[in-house]
């Protein structure tokens, strides 16, 4: 039977991972533009970044908390700059000739899986929301008197939830219907994602520390 502490950790992670954010937006865009496999590769990178923070928070929470204020500033700046870089990339894609989106036989650059995976890792590693979420979740598992299996159960359960959430975004937005929508509205979709990435990046850079 799942304890209330573990259930709270699972709910917290689900809300943080499933809510709209840069990682989910990137998975959605990749799924519509390049298809299922590239989106799943990107989702794997996102999940790797998420579990990296989980491991760090679980093994060194007190040290991380002691230096968190200074580290967060650096992470926020790097994350903001990376999101602006993604905004520029999406903006350049939106400015391509309309034929690149509407013609089924238009030439397309084959997806490169290693850069996609790396993008997923970097996006989540540089996402302060992911850091804060894992710190809160791990603090539940590291409470004094918590059973020895609480922390592994939380990490394992959140990993399963993350795979379902990020993989679900990749599968949902790579359906034939969504790809057809992208073929008609690709420029506008890329323009929207460019704006959203830019807003998220600027918000990170100017937000008070």
N, C-alpha and C positions, 0 to 999 in steps of 0.2 A: 504494500500500500504506500502511495506517495505521500510524504509528509507535507504539511502546509508550507514549510520553508522551501522545499524542492519545487512544489507547485508554483509558489510565488516567483522563484527564479525562472522557471520555464515561461510563465506569463510575461515576465519582464523582458526576457530575451525575444520572445515572439513579437511583442509590440515594437521593440527596437529594430529588429531585423526586417519585419514585414512593412514597416512604415516607409513611405516614399523618401528616397534619399539618393545621393549620387551613385552608389553601387547598384541599386535596383534600376535606376534610370539607364545606366550604362548597359546592364544586362538586357533590358527591354529594347534599347536601340540596336544592340548587336543582334538580338534574335530576329528582329524585323528586317534588318539590313542584310545579314549574312547567313541566317538560318540557325538551326538547333544546335549543332555541334560547337560552332564558335561561341555561342552564348553559354553553353554548358562549360566550356573551357574557362571563360571569363568568370562564371559562377564558382568554379573550383578555386580560382585565384582569390576571389572574395572570401570564400570559406577558409582558405589557408590563412589569410590575413586575420580573420576573426579568431581562429584557433590559436594563432600566435599570441594575440593579446590575452586570450584565455589562459594560456600557459604562463605568460609573464605575470599576470595578475594572481594566479594561483600559487606560484612558487616564490614570489617576492613582493607581496602586497604591501608590507610595511615599508620596505625600501622604496617601492614605487610611489607610495603616498608621500614619503618624506621629500622626494625630489620632483613631485608631480607638477608643482606650480611652474617651475622653470622649464621642464620638459614639454609641458603642454603648449607653451608659447611657441617653441620651435616647431612642434608638430602642427599647430594651427597654421603657421606661416607656410610651411612646406605643403600642407594639405590644400590651403587656399591657392597657392601658385599652381599646384598640379591640376586643380579643378579649372583654373583659368586656361591652362594648356589644353585640357579636354574641350573647353568651350570654343577655343580657336579651331581645334580640329573639326568639331561638329559644324562650326560656322563655315569653314572652308568646304565641307561636304555639301552644305546647303546651297552654296553658290555654284555648284557644278551645273552643267547644262541640264535642262529639264529632261532631255532624252535619256540621260543616265538613270533616271528613276522610272520612266514610263515605258521604255522599250524592253521587252523580255530578252532580246538578243543583244542588248547593250553590253559592251565589254566590262567586266568587273574584276577588280584585283582580288586574287585568291586570299582568303583570310590567313594570317600568320598566327599560329597557335601560341607560340612562346611569348610574343609580345602581348597577346590577349591575356594570358595567364598572369604575366608580370603586371599588367595594368590592374587586374583584379586585386592582386596582393597589395600593390601600392595604394590603391584607392582606400582599402580598408585599414591598412597600417597607418595612413595619414588622416584617418577620420576620427576626430575627437569624440564624436557621439559613440563610436564603437568602444573607445577606451573607457569612457564614463559608464557605459552600460555594463561592461565586463567587471569594472571595479565594484559596481553596486551588486552585481550577481555573485561575484566571488566573496564579497563581504558576508553574504548570507551563508555560504558554504563554510566559511572560516569562523563562524561564531563559536564562542567558547561553549564547550559541552556538546557540540554537534557530533552525531555519529560518524565513525571513520569513513563510511561509504558515501557520505553526503556529497563531498566535493567531486569525486569521480562520477557520481550519478548526475550531478548538475552539468558537468562538462560534456559527458557523453550524450545526455538528453538534449542539450542545447546544440550539439553538433548535428544530431539527427534533425532537429527542427530547422537548423540553418540550411542543411542539404535540401530539405523539402521546400523551404521558402525560396532560396535563390535558384534552385533547380526548377521549381515551379514557375517562376518568372520566365526562365529560359524556355521552358516547354510551352507555356501559354502564349507567349508573344512570337513564337516561331511557327504557329499554325498557319495553314494556307490562307485563312481569312485575314490574319494580321499582316502577312506578307503582301497580300493583295492590297490592303489599305496602304501599306508603305509604298507600293509601286505607284499609287495614285497621289499620295500626299507626302512623298519622301522629303522633298525640299522643306516643306513646312514642319515636318516632324523633326528633322535635323536642326532646323532653325529654333524650334521650341527647346530641344535639348541643349543647344548652344546657350540659349538665354538662361535656362535653369542652372546649368553648370556655372555660368558666369555669376549669377546671383548668389549661388552657394559659395563660390570661391571668394567673392567680395565680402560676403557676410562673415566668413571665417577670418579674413584679414582685418576687418574693422571692428569685430566684436571685442568688447572689453575683456581683458584677461582676468 
